[in-house]
Amino acid sequence: MSRQPELEERTDAIRRARRVRRIMVQIPYFIVVGIIAVAAVLVLFGFWRKGTLVFSGALLVGAVFRAILPVTRVGLLQVRGRLFDVFAMTTMGLLMLWLASSIAALGTD
C-alpha cells in the first residue's frame, strides 16, 4: 500500500513535465507570432512600411527557426516538410521585403 502514493507522485510529475514540454516546444512559434503582433500594431498606427518590414522579418525568422530546429522543437511552425516550409516562408519574407522597399511612401512622389 505504501507504493501507491509514490506512484501517484511520479505520475503527477510526469504529467507536469509533459505540460511544460508542450509549452516549451511552442516558444519559436510564440516568438514569430509576437513579431507579427508588433507588425500589426505598426500598421494599425499608420506605419505601414515599417509594419511590412517587421512582418517580413517575422517570416524570415520563422524560416530560420524551421531550418535549424529539429522537428521535435519547432512546434506549430511545422506545416509541411522542412524544405517546403523554409522555401515558402523565405520567399514570402523576401517578397514582402521587396514590396515594402519598392513602393513609394504614401503622400510623396
C-alpha positions as CSV (number, residue, x, y, z in Angstrom):
1,M,0.0,0.0,0.0
2,S,2.9,2.4,0.6
3,R,3.9,2.3,-3.1
4,Q,0.6,3.8,-4.3
5,P,1.4,7.4,-3.1
6,E,4.9,7.2,-4.7
7,L,3.4,6.0,-7.9
8,E,0.8,8.8,-7.9
9,E,3.5,11.4,-7.2
10,R,5.6,10.1,-10.1
11,T,2.6,10.1,-12.4
12,D,1.9,13.7,-11.5
13,A,5.5,14.7,-12.0
14,I,5.4,13.1,-15.5
15,R,2.2,14.9,-16.4
16,R,3.6,18.3,-15.3
17,A,6.8,17.7,-17.3
18,R,4.7,16.9,-20.4
19,R,2.7,20.1,-20.0
20,V,5.8,22.1,-19.6
21,R,7.3,20.4,-22.7
22,R,4.2,21.2,-24.8
23,I,4.6,24.9,-24.0
24,M,8.4,24.9,-24.4
25,V,8.1,23.4,-27.9
26,Q,5.9,26.3,-29.0
27,I,8.4,29.1,-28.0
28,P,9.7,29.6,-31.6
29,Y,6.1,29.9,-32.8
30,F,5.3,32.4,-30.0
31,I,8.3,34.5,-30.9
32,V,7.2,34.7,-34.6
33,V,3.6,35.5,-33.5
34,G,4.9,38.2,-31.2
35,I,6.9,39.8,-34.0
36,I,3.8,39.7,-36.2
37,A,1.8,41.4,-33.4
38,V,4.3,44.2,-33.4
39,A,3.9,44.5,-37.2
40,A,0.2,44.6,-36.8
41,V,0.4,47.4,-34.3
42,L,2.7,49.4,-36.5
43,V,0.3,49.1,-39.4
44,L,-2.6,49.9,-37.2
45,F,-1.0,53.2,-36.2
46,G,-0.3,54.1,-39.8
47,F,3.3,53.0,-40.2
48,W,2.5,50.5,-42.9
49,R,6.0,50.4,-44.4
50,K,7.7,49.7,-41.1
51,G,5.0,47.2,-40.3
52,T,5.5,45.4,-43.6
53,L,9.3,45.3,-42.9
54,V,8.7,43.8,-39.4
55,F,6.3,41.3,-40.9
56,S,8.8,40.2,-43.5
57,G,11.3,39.9,-40.7
58,A,8.9,37.6,-38.8
59,L,8.6,35.4,-41.9
60,L,12.4,35.2,-42.2
61,V,12.9,34.5,-38.5
62,G,10.3,31.7,-38.8
63,A,12.2,30.3,-41.8
64,V,15.4,30.3,-39.8
65,F,13.8,28.6,-36.9
66,R,12.3,26.0,-39.2
67,A,15.6,25.4,-40.9
68,I,17.8,24.9,-37.8
69,L,15.5,23.4,-35.2
70,P,14.7,19.7,-35.1
71,V,11.1,18.6,-35.8
72,T,10.6,17.9,-32.1
73,R,11.3,21.5,-31.2
74,V,9.7,23.5,-34.0
75,G,6.1,23.3,-32.8
76,L,3.4,24.9,-34.9
77,L,5.9,26.3,-37.4
78,Q,5.9,22.9,-39.0
79,V,3.2,22.8,-41.6
80,R,4.7,20.6,-44.4
81,G,8.1,19.3,-45.0
82,R,11.1,21.2,-43.8
83,L,12.2,22.2,-47.4
84,F,8.7,23.5,-48.3
85,D,8.3,25.4,-45.1
86,V,11.7,27.1,-45.3
87,F,11.2,27.9,-49.0
88,A,7.6,29.3,-48.6
89,M,8.5,31.5,-45.6
90,T,11.7,32.7,-47.1
91,T,10.0,33.5,-50.5
92,M,7.2,35.4,-48.8
93,G,9.5,37.2,-46.5
94,L,11.7,38.4,-49.3
95,L,8.8,39.4,-51.5
96,M,7.3,41.4,-48.7
97,L,10.7,43.0,-48.0
98,W,11.0,43.9,-51.7
99,L,7.4,45.2,-51.7
100,A,7.9,47.5,-48.7
101,S,11.2,48.9,-50.1
102,S,10.0,49.4,-53.7
103,I,6.7,51.2,-53.2
104,A,6.9,54.9,-52.6
105,A,5.6,56.2,-49.3
106,L,2.1,57.4,-49.3
107,G,1.8,61.2,-49.9
108,T,5.2,61.5,-51.6
109,D,6.3,61.3,-55.2
